[in-house]
Amino acid sequence: MICLICNKSESVSFRADYKLEIKSDKKFFENQKIYSCKECDFSFVNPMPKDDKINYFYKNIYRSVNRPPYWMTENYDDIKNTYLDDRNLNYLLYLTTLVDIKKIKNLFDFGAGYGDLGFAIKKNFPKVDLFCSENDDFCKPILNERNYKNFENLNDINIKFDLIITLHTLEHLTDINIFSKFYELLNKNGSIFFEVPNCPDEYFQGRPYDSPHLLFYTKRSIEKIANIYNMNIKNFSFSYYSFEDDHQYQRESQNLYENLNKNLSFSKIKKIVKKITPKFLINFRRDLINTKQVKSDDRINLYSNNTGNNCYIRGILTKK
């Protein structure tokens, strides 16, 4: 077994069995195990899912109706307003503190989803041109409405960018080669803003599931990647919930999905989806992501970085 960062095998060992969030996803994630490299403090799945299966999953399944983590609804007005969620405003505050957005002309969002952060940036900085790479069919209509130019194939990109955003996308990839492409696409003085789950020992202790994540980063693994791909770390921060809270919210989401599918036949679910369930699920999703708004302590956690027990890591990378 060879580490995907250092390409060595001496420090790689079995870490854990792979846990599925949704049992029916086994057809996409078959017989995976998790291995860790002690030297890089990095964990990864092996064997990796086949490209055709994983591409189909993200194009057609990941954000479909009645599935966590997005609990996607057909009410586009609800989806389009998520750019004002606390999480996105937190991103905006962090990014604009460290990067002079007034100097940004071209912004590229890799794995954009609905493009919430880029859209929020353009609200305040209308001269920014928005580009992205997103294959999810559920996201494309909103990205188009928000005037993103979507490159479904990275090899079709023929411009360079002042800012690259990649938020909770890197952990879904099958390797780390995207950093080479980022370096190629970035202008000389450009920046990369990333956020991924933080996966030290505390992550693996008590986690409800792993899927659909395939790569598991830590501060040390990011530092090693930055060095390999000739990048500086302008800023590095630990952010968001504690591991304990994050695992609890994951369990709540997983239990809701299992209970819905256990107690309702498929035909009943289909009828409810277009009438009652979407509104309920989208509200539940907001509660999970924004935390329970009535709890001031939880709300404060969303805006408190580097507490030492945060479940996400984020940073700004620049070219050396």
FIDOTI-684466 format. One record per residue (C-alpha): y, z, x; residue in one letter. Coordinates in steps of 0.001 Angstrom, whole numbers, plus 500000, padded with zeros to 6 digits. Layout:
REM residues N
YZXA/...
***
This chain:
REM residues 320
500000500000500000M/503356498903501495I/506752500446500680C/509139497968499055L/512007499241501212I/510658499816504729C/507599497523504449N/505439500217506036K/502266501778504734S/501902504926506856E/504082507107504608S/502961505696501246V/500642507705499015S/499627507978495361F/502139509962493314R/501191509901489639A/499618507982486810D/502077505781484946Y/503140507185481557K/503974504865478673L/506856505614476327E/505306503500473560I/501522503191473596K/501485499646472226S/503383498498475349D/500135498738477284K/499720494977476895K/502828494558479071F/502238497471481470F/498543497498482333E/496832499963484665N/499941500839486660Q/500026503725489118K/503041505222490882I/503172505408494674Y/505783507056496886S/507069506488500403C/507978509804502056K/510077508093504698E/512270506295502153C/512016508903499360D/511297505987497057F/508627505486494398S/507343502307492811F/504689500975490461V/501596499160491621N/500343496745490511P/503591495307489165M/503463493679485719P/503078489913485723K/506361487989485551D/505539486142482325D/504697489381480497K/507700491339481716I/510088488454480990N/508755488165477441Y/509080491929476974F/512765492025477915Y/513620488831476097K/511985489675472771N/510732493275472572I/512891495772474469Y/515834495961472037R/514007494995468866S/514493496929465630V/512928500385465290N/512281500904469019R/513741503473471383P/515862503768473429P/518306501502471588Y/517071501725467973W/518718498364467495M/520189497663464072T/521081494333462533E/524536495732461760N/526451494164464637Y/529586496157463877D/527735499342464849D/526437497788468066I/529791496335469063K/531509499710468805N/529235501365471388T/531664500282474130Y/533749503280473009L/530877505759473502D/531447508660475888D/529016507145478356R/531026503935478734N/534328505787478930L/532783507944481660N/531873504759483555Y/535377503412483073L/536999506584484393L/534735506687487449Y/535123502996488273L/538895502761487840T/539342505845490022T/537570504155492944L/538279500436492450V/541673498782491898D/540777496779488789I/544160495027488836K/542875493059491838K/539643491996490104I/539511488377488941K/535772487756488424N/533407490463487187L/529632489959487150F/527432492258485059D/523787492026486114F/521495492973483227G/524555493315481031A/522947494305477754G/525834493974475319Y/528394493964478141G/530094497159476971D/531740498208480232L/533013494745481115G/534399494380477604F/536146497767477877A/537632496717481220I/538918493445479757K/540599495369476936K/542902496976479519N/542845494185482114F/542807490902480131P/543056488693483243K/539516489660484304V/536972486877483688D/533569488136482523L/530234486792483787F/526758488178483358C/523031487668483646S/521150488712480514E/518035487127478990N/517673489475476011D/517954487422472814D/519334490422470896F/522318490680473263C/523347487045473596K/525381486697470365P/527568489687471244I/527993488583474873L/529071485177473627N/531506486765471176E/532962488808474047R/533520485644476101N/530959486336478795Y/529596483352480699K/525882484117480869N/523827482868483815F/520207483308482768E/519165481910486153N/520864483479489186L/520396480263491138N/522853478552488764D/525749480761489895I/528264478800491960N/531133481295492242I/531707484625493967K/532726487910492379F/535196490699493118D/533119493261491220L/529415493414490389I/528212495931487794I/524558496866487449T/523936499820485171L/520370500954484488H/518938497581485439T/517699497992489011L/514906500353487948E/513457497619485704H/512973495112488539L/509750494499490448T/511371494577493925D/514699495282495676I/515466491672496678N/518372491528494225I/520521493324496825F/520325490229499019S/521595488129496106K/524373490636495409F/525535490368499017Y/525593486579498701E/527563486660495428L/530118489271496482L/533559488370497803N/534546489837501178K/536467492751499683N/534311493050496593G/532470496093495221S/529167496847493494I/529081499608490889F/525550500797490151F/523833503555488229E/520087504296488115V/517908507260487161P/517674509924489855N/513981510362490734C/513299513170493229P/510519515713492659D/512404517218489707E/512188513898487841Y/508404513740488089F/507984517343486968Q/507810517386483181G/508836513799482523R/507569512547479123P/507154508933480274Y/508014506362482949D/507969503003481175S/509536500555481258P/510915501630484668H/509151500219487715L/511273501488490629L/512295505121491140F/515361505727493313Y/516862508728495105T/519967509201497232K/518007508608500432R/516395505430499157S/519799504022498166I/521164504844501614E/518260502998503239K/518736499963500997I/522466499869501749A/521732499899505474N/519124497116505214I/521437494847503243Y/524492495534505397N/526514497482502841M/528718500558502983N/528481503338500414I/532093503866499366K/531136506632496977N/527924508298495835F/527643510710492915S/525048512529490830F/525898512279487145S/525008513002483529Y/522504515477482041Y/520288517950483855S/516661516893484299F/515626519488481742E/518024518190479084D/517190514567479806D/513461515197479448H/514085517028476183Q/516116514127474742Y/513393511706475830Q/510758513788474054R/512856513855470872E/513224510081470931S/509535509533471636Q/508464511952468887N/510739510286466355L/509223506898467095Y/505651508223466915E/506291510088463651N/507882507078462008L/504943504878462875N/502378507544462024K/503734508350458588N/504758504900457407L/502643501819457001S/503896498647458645F/504881497131455301S/506944500194454402K/508672500168457774I/509543496526457295K/511179497261453939K/513058500304455186I/514325498643458364V/516869496473456556K/517973499149454103K/517892502760455263I/516324503136458678T/518734501135460844P/521722503253459912K/519782506453460472F/518345505269463782L/521642503999465150I/523180507397464393N/520251509137466068F/520658506905469111R/524343507808469354R/523490511494469182D/520987511067472013L/523280509093474282I/526492510949473579N/524662514305473343T/525198516515470329K/528951516293469967Q/529341519716468345V/528046521348471536K/531014521477473864S/528863522414476863D/526760519270476456D/529869517133476090R/531330518595479284I/528144517650481158N/528830513978480478L/532026514223482512Y/530766516546485269S/529371514915488398N/527501516373491366N/526233519539489730T/523069519328491841G/520662518725488969N/521855515460487423N/519382512904486108C/521366509813487225Y/522813508579490496I/525722506179490758R/527876504725493464G/530137502025494828I/528804499686497518L/530877497289499617T/530096494718502308K/530213495913505897K/
***
